[in-house]
Amino acid sequence: DLGVRHAAGSKLDHLGLRAYIPHVTVSRAVGWEKPDLRIFDHALKLAAARPETTVFVGDRLDVDVHGAQAAGMRAVWFNHWGGRLTPGSPQPDGIVTRFADLPQVLAELGQS
């Protein structure tokens, strides 16, 4: 679905992330939605990456953090909306409230 992929690319342009994210996986285009493991596997194959060396960044604990961790990746929660962790929620490997903080969190994850 070219329109869906174009919209995702436009979002990356708006966020200033296009140079850092060469591949985009859009659920409507591939037929699976997060937290289905197939969408994470598909994205990993596109990027020629292994789950144990990949960090997923997403803004939802239930589908992004939970799904990525179930697929074997580390997950950073992009908590741009002021959400709160609860004892029963998926626990992210890192938390950022703005993309500018992501390099520091990734560096910390690389040391652990």
C-alpha angles and dihedrals in degrees: 000000000000095000092056092048091048090052091051090049091050090052090053090050091050091051093045091240104115093102091055100044113054096170129049125193114199118192095218090053097049100034101239130093130207130296088036105110091222092071091053091046090050092051092047091052092050090052093041087232135143119231094232091059097041130092118201119206118202141151099227124074095199101052106013105039096030094044095047093048091048087054090054099259131121113247133213117199113223095208098184093147101056099254123167132230116235128194091255097046124095109272112229123219089231140001131216129178094194133025091241088072094054098088091057093049091047090050090051091049090050090058095052 
